[in-house]
Amino acid sequence: MKLNPRVKKASAEEGHTLHLVFTNGEEKLFDVSPLLDQGIFRELRNDSVFKSVKVSHGSVQWAEGQDICPDTLYEDSISMKHASVAESRIKYSSKRKLPSTRR
């Protein structure tokens, strides 16, 4: 079984979106906003908490302890290879499904 690439770099963007760089060099956008009404993820509505995102063990984690499965980040994010940020966000929002979380 081949593992998905892991997160190498992460930054918080406008609209509760993460800009992710994976170990295979791919750059993708992940929309966190569908999670913001669920449990511990509600705390990420606060911009300063959301911006505290850091790479941890090939995934992302926030200062308050929230994290998202690295496979979810890779599989449910939108590639930036052929699209602008705005185009990616539009495409992403129309295809988005809620990922499973560990919490």
C-alpha positions in Angstrom: 0.0 0.0 0.0 1.4 3.4 -1.1 1.1 6.2 1.4 -0.1 9.6 0.4 2.5 12.4 0.5 2.7 14.2 3.9 2.6 17.9 4.6 6.0 19.7 4.5 4.8 23.4 4.8 1.5 24.9 5.8 0.2 28.5 6.0 -3.2 29.9 6.9 -4.9 31.9 4.2 -8.0 34.0 4.0 -11.4 32.3 4.3 -10.1 29.6 6.6 -8.1 28.0 3.9 -4.8 26.2 4.2 -2.0 26.5 1.6 -0.2 23.2 1.8 3.1 22.0 0.3 3.4 18.2 0.3 6.6 16.1 0.4 6.1 15.3 -3.3 6.3 19.0 -4.2 2.5 19.5 -4.9 0.9 22.7 -3.6 -2.8 22.4 -2.7 -5.5 24.3 -0.9 -7.6 22.8 1.8 -10.8 24.5 3.0 -11.3 24.2 6.7 -14.5 26.1 6.9 -16.8 23.1 6.7 -15.3 21.9 10.0 -15.8 25.1 11.9 -19.2 24.0 13.3 -17.9 20.8 14.7 -16.6 20.3 18.3 -13.0 21.5 18.9 -12.8 23.0 15.4 -15.1 25.8 16.5 -12.1 27.4 18.1 -10.6 27.9 14.7 -13.2 30.5 13.9 -10.9 32.9 15.8 -8.4 34.1 13.2 -5.4 34.2 15.6 -6.1 30.6 16.6 -6.5 29.6 12.9 -3.2 31.3 12.0 -1.4 29.3 14.6 -1.3 26.3 12.3 2.0 24.4 12.2 3.3 21.3 10.5 3.4 18.3 12.9 4.4 14.7 11.9 3.4 15.2 8.3 0.1 16.8 9.0 -1.1 20.1 10.5 -1.9 21.0 14.1 -3.1 24.2 15.8 -2.1 25.7 19.1 -5.3 24.5 20.7 -4.7 20.9 19.7 -6.8 20.5 16.6 -5.4 18.4 13.8 -6.5 16.9 10.5 -5.6 13.5 9.1 -2.8 13.9 6.5 -4.6 11.6 4.1 -7.7 13.8 4.3 -5.5 16.9 3.7 -4.1 15.4 0.6 -7.1 13.7 -0.9 -9.7 16.5 -0.2 -7.5 19.4 -1.2 -7.4 21.2 -4.6 -4.2 21.4 -6.6 -2.9 24.8 -7.4 -0.9 23.6 -10.4 -3.3 24.8 -13.1 -5.6 27.2 -11.3 -5.4 30.5 -9.5 -6.3 30.7 -5.8 -9.7 32.1 -6.6 -10.5 29.5 -9.2 -9.3 26.7 -6.9 -11.6 28.0 -4.1 -14.6 28.1 -6.4 -14.0 24.6 -7.7 -13.2 23.3 -4.1 -16.4 24.7 -2.6 -18.5 23.0 -5.2 -16.8 19.6 -4.7 -16.3 19.7 -0.9 -17.4 17.0 1.4 -16.9 16.8 5.1 -13.8 14.8 6.0 -13.8 12.3 8.8 -12.0 13.6 11.8 -10.3 11.9 14.7 -12.2 13.9 17.4 
